[in-house]
């Protein structure tokens, strides 16, 4: 689709397909990393899945590590939705955060696939580990909370809540604990919201 | 060391070394599964590490899968300490559970190594996944809580708390989120105890 794959006689100029090709490679890589893991996944295989030449994958991403990093990146939209949940009244803060968390991790495939890939990758690969580490004490959430809680433990509070909620999502979606997988989202939000509230807000108003 | 490996002329009767041999194999297997992963680990290699013949490993554990299951099993002592935490006054229940959790997962090598092996294994291997799944809604904890909370959500409450606490332990010990790794245990217990309490006890007395 890009100038590089066109025959030399093709009309040159803008490459309208470049972004679509990049997306196709990312989609193929995400699925392949998720099913086969980092080690077993090859550039050649991803290229074949995406229907492009391996040299094109290298041209876009330079190495398997960089391709992996691109697949793992947390979508900006997901971060925005989390930080929005941290804003607003103290009242119901815990519930809003838990709800945003489930929305982003479970409902929306656009955001949940990269997040899940990051999570699975974090076990196998240090690069993903670094990204998960950053996500779990994400600056955006810390800043949003710091504006409300004048407390030096704000980063710790955010880290605790993020890692506990990731644990819950993993128990429900990856490990498949029957009672968690079978629970309604609203029931989980009702049970977990006050817990999150109590960690985020010192004194723990509802 | 067992009767089967003794020469026929050896004195028969009690087999004082059998348990020690079994433990040596388990110790070697735990280290090997943790460093090389399930797929790359062989019975032969574990036997060599333990200084015994491969046939002896087969005799004790029958297959690599069963050896893996034995390595992953949650120590009975750890389960006992968790269920003890679920007993007693409502007051401080959340804090007791969090404290027991940290003790067993972080302080005591005897229990933390198999638990961590189970956790890492759950990503790579379905057998370990099954054990983690069971652990996260462990019958013992559910029964202990059910005796106090007359509520049909007891299994769900236990599942939520266990998976959230595993998330915290992973964020702290495996992923290495700086703010979590750097926090004092007591500070974490103070922040997380009330959250766990609010999930375990409807209405959430402290």
Contacts between the chains, C-beta under 8 A, distances in Angstrom:
chain1	res1	chain2	res2	distance
A	120	B	123	6.7
A	122	B	175	6.1
A	123	B	120	6.7
A	123	B	123	4.6
A	123	B	124	7.9
A	123	B	174	7.8
A	124	B	123	7.7
A	129	B	175	6.0
A	129	B	176	7.5
A	132	B	175	5.4
A	133	B	175	5.4
A	133	B	176	6.2
A	133	B	177	5.3
A	133	B	178	7.4
A	136	B	171	5.5
A	136	B	175	6.6
A	136	B	177	4.5
A	136	B	180	7.5
A	137	B	177	5.6
A	137	B	178	7.1
A	137	B	179	5.1
A	137	B	180	7.9
A	153	B	187	7.6
A	153	B	191	7.3
A	155	B	179	4.6
A	156	B	179	4.9
A	156	B	180	7.2
A	156	B	183	5.6
A	156	B	187	7.4
A	156	B	191	7.1
A	157	B	191	6.8
A	158	B	179	7.9
A	159	B	171	6.6
A	159	B	177	5.2
A	159	B	179	4.4
A	159	B	180	4.8
A	160	B	168	6.4
A	160	B	180	7.0
A	160	B	188	7.2
A	160	B	191	6.0
A	160	B	192	6.2
A	162	B	171	7.4
A	163	B	167	4.7
A	163	B	168	5.1
A	163	B	170	6.9
A	163	B	171	3.1
A	163	B	172	7.5
A	163	B	175	7.7
A	163	B	177	6.6
A	163	B	180	6.4
A	164	B	164	3.9
A	164	B	165	7.5
A	164	B	167	5.0
A	164	B	168	5.6
A	164	B	192	7.7
A	164	B	195	7.6
A	165	B	164	7.5
A	165	B	167	7.1
A	166	B	167	5.1
A	166	B	170	8.0
A	166	B	171	7.3
A	167	B	163	4.6
A	167	B	164	4.9
A	167	B	165	7.1
A	167	B	166	5.1
A	167	B	167	1.9
A	167	B	168	6.7
A	167	B	170	6.9
A	168	B	160	6.4
A	168	B	163	5.1
A	168	B	164	5.6
A	168	B	167	6.7
A	170	B	163	6.8
A	170	B	166	8.0
A	170	B	167	6.8
A	171	B	136	5.5
A	171	B	159	6.6
A	171	B	162	7.4
A	171	B	163	3.1
A	171	B	166	7.3
A	172	B	163	7.5
A	174	B	123	7.9
A	175	B	122	6.1
A	175	B	129	6.0
A	175	B	132	5.4
A	175	B	133	5.4
A	175	B	136	6.7
A	175	B	163	7.7
A	176	B	129	7.5
A	176	B	133	6.2
A	177	B	133	5.3
A	177	B	136	4.5
A	177	B	137	5.6
A	177	B	159	5.2
A	177	B	163	6.6
A	178	B	133	7.4
A	178	B	137	7.1
A	179	B	137	5.1
A	179	B	155	4.6
A	179	B	156	4.9
A	179	B	158	7.9
A	179	B	159	4.4
A	180	B	136	7.5
A	180	B	137	7.8
A	180	B	156	7.2
A	180	B	159	4.8
A	180	B	160	7.0
A	180	B	163	6.4
A	183	B	156	5.6
A	187	B	153	7.6
A	187	B	156	7.3
A	188	B	160	7.2
A	191	B	153	7.3
A	191	B	156	7.1
A	191	B	157	6.8
A	191	B	160	6.0
A	191	B	199	5.7
A	192	B	160	6.2
A	192	B	164	7.8
A	192	B	199	6.7
A	194	B	198	4.7
A	194	B	199	8.0
A	194	B	204	6.5
A	195	B	164	7.6
A	195	B	195	3.9
A	195	B	196	7.1
A	195	B	198	4.8
A	195	B	199	5.0
A	196	B	195	7.1
A	198	B	194	4.7
A	198	B	195	4.8
A	198	B	198	5.7
A	199	B	191	5.7
A	199	B	192	6.7
A	199	B	194	7.9
A	199	B	195	5.0
A	204	B	194	6.4
